[in-house]
Amino acid sequence: MEPESGTSGRQYRLALRGNSLNPMIDAATPLLGMVMRLSTMNSQAMPEHLFAQVVTDVQAVEQLLQEQGYEPGVIVSFRYILCTFIDEAALGNGWSNKNEWIKQSLLVHFHNEAWGGEKVFILLERLIREPVRYQDLLEFLYLCFSLGFRGRYKVAIQQQDEFERIYQRLHHALHKLRGDAPFPLLHQKNNIQGGRYQLIRRLTIRHVLCGGLVVLAVFYLFYLLRLDSQTQDILHQLNKLLR
C-alpha cells in the first residue's frame, strides 16, 4: 500500500517489508520507518488516530513473529523494546500533544508499565549472556540504539560515556557472532518497492579527540571510527529500503 497524500488516514504507513537478513528487524521496519518519518512532522500534521493505528501494527508484527516460530519470551521482549522505543520518540517529538499518547503510552497499553527506559537495559544484560540464542533480538536492540533510542540515558545526559560503553559492548558481542563482515541487518533487493520516505540521520558516534601519540589511544580511535562506519552502513541500508 502506498502512503496516502495529505495528512489524514494512514499517512505514516510504509509499503514495505523487505528481505532483511534478520526477520525480526524485517518485521519491525515499517514501524521504525514510521518513527523516522513522523519525527520530521509537526503534531498538527499527525493522523488523528495515530496511536490506535500503531497499536494495530504492533499486534500485526507480534503475530508475524509468532508465525515465524520465535519463542513467546523473545516476542514479549521484542514488543517491550519496540514499544519503549516508539514511546520515547513520541514524547520527544511532541506526538502526545495531538494524539492518544497524552493519555497513555504503548508500554502502558501492552505491558501496564509507565516507563521502560530502565528495564530495557536490565533486559539487555540478560540477553547478552546468551548472544547466540538471542542474536536477532540483540541486533534489533542495537538498531534501536543506532536510530537514537537512549532509554534511561535520555534523561541522564551526564552518563553518556556509560551508554557508549554499553553500545560498544553490544557491538563487540554481535561482531563475535558475525565475524569480520559488516552487520548485514538490512538487505535491499532490486525488486523491492518501498515507500517514498527518506530517513533522517539520528545518530553519529561521538568521535574521540586525538590528543596524544600514545599507541593505545590510536587503536581506540580506530575502533570507534570503525564502529561509526558500521553504524552508518546500517542507517544507509535502512534509508535505501524506505526510499
Secondary structure, 3 states (H helix, E strand, C coil): CCCCCCCCCCCCCCCCCCCCCCHHHHHHHHHHHHHHHHCCCCHHHCCCCHHHHHHHHHHHHHHHHHHCCCCHHHHHHHHHHHHHHHHHHHHHCCHHHCCHHHCCCHHHHHHCCCCCCCHHHHHHHHHCCCCCCCHHHHHHHHHHHHCCCCHHHHCCHHHHHHHHHHHHHHHHHHHHHHCCCCCCCCCCCCCCCCCCCCCCCCCCCCCCCCCCCCHHHHHHHHHHHHHHHHHHHHHHHHHHHHC
